Amino acid sequence: MSGAYNTTTAGPHDNSRREEARPEEAGRDQSGRAPGRPVVLQVLPALVTGGAERGAIDVAAALHQAGGTPLVASSGGPMARELERWRIPHFTLPLDSKNPLTLWRNVDRLSRLIREHKVDIVHARSRAPAWSAYGAARRTGVPFMTTFHAPYNFSGKSKLFYNSVMARGDRVIAISEFIRDHILANYRIDPDRIRVIHRGIDSNSFAPDRVSPERVIQLARAWRLPDGHQVIMLPGRLTRWKGQTVLIDALARLGRKDVCCLMVGSDQGRAGYRQELEEQVRRLGLEGVVRLVDHCNDMAAAYMLADVVVSASSDPEAFGRVIVEAQAMGRPVIVTNHGAVRETVVAGETAWVVPPNDADALAEALGEALALDADQRAVLGERAMAYVNSRFTRDRMCRDTLAVYGELMAERAATGGATGGAAAGAGPGAGSGGPRQA
């Protein structure tokens, strides 16, 4: 495998363009960097789908608009087209691989990229590519930071060590207070290096007045929704921990045939689990109630069809984007009581909160939510929209992330270009980002 990389970017991104984006010489540090307009390389496995991918693209676009130079490296995917629209360089590297030899070779590839493009900050968003990014950043002497997107599981010291790269950044972004607590409980890290920045949604897209009736009608027809039925929706890929089986049990306890439950999400190859759900539906006599409708490309319109949106996750959600989106659309929501729920909803005011894996409690909450009259729904919806729009917007997420870039650039300027952080210069296994138990 060669050490070359490919770029999918249209248009020039040469040194002259960078100078146009960063014209001022005054205020540069001893390395020639302009603190307000950094070159930031974000590194992640692929650009297929997901919160890490969405966040990377949103932040890259915001940095571009702010006059900085964003770069993205991944193994590629359909979301790379969004970077092309912004004329943001994307470098195709085998960063989705966990093969140790490939990880090591990626250190060389990323190091060359950092030097060639005069990268100021390396920002990693997933574990395998983070190890390569960490090595390249330390080799080239530039700041390294991470975004901790999930409470990564571990059953032993080796997996804990593998996860620990996400806590080795000169700054570590936690996407919720729940994730911050997880990091501090499991990894040796100075709390002052952690910044909590909640994920943000596009408030221009997820707003009831931005969704045309035609879009809603088109989706209702595609899903062949029955007239006069209230709609219960569980968005999320078909995987056991998302709680689809619990919701089906709750629907059986609810005992109503005048509702339609839509489970919106791809099985991503989990055909066996899909078959299990279909069998559970048949066994409980819910064939006319539950529908598995696969992935939806217009979730804003989908939420407008829902009378109540459910997140029945059995494992803690690191953030819970679906529930934030649903509240932004003014929908009643029901969530399970763990993870970041305490941050993303207000129990009893914007949402019903029930214990995980409790079909009886979920059925009771469904009954209450479906019984709301129009005035009650309006009050709840306004309250939920105000809560989300004051805390969880894409603009706020991007602004706060760019502020972290600014912190690292200011520290770099103050130290004459030397990389910062307690783990600076440390090899794997050293530094304050290592596992607490190790």
Buried (B, 14 or more C-beta within 10 A) or exposed (E): EEEEBEEBBEEEBEEEEBEEBBEEEEEBBEBEBBBBBBBBBBBBBBBBBBBBBBBBBBBBBBBBEBBBBBBBBBBBBEBBEBBBEBEBBBBBBBBBBEEEEBBEBBBBBBBBBBEEBBBBBBBBBBBBBBBBBBBBBBBBBBBBBBBBBBBBEBEEEEBBBBBBBBBBBBBBBBBBEBBBEBBBEBBBBEEEBBBBBBBBBBBEBBBBEEBEEEBBEEBBEEBEBEEEBBBBBBBBBBBBEBBBBBBBBBBBBBEBEEBBBBBBBBBEEBEEBBEBBEEBBEEBEBEEBBBBBEEBEBBBBBBBBBBBBBBBBBBBBBBBBBBBBBBBBBBBBBBBBBBBBBBBBBEEEBBBBBEBBBBEBBBBBBBEBBEBEEEEBEEBBEBBBEBBBEEBBBEBBBBBBBEBBBBBBBBBBEEEBBBBBBBBEBEBEEBBBBBBEE
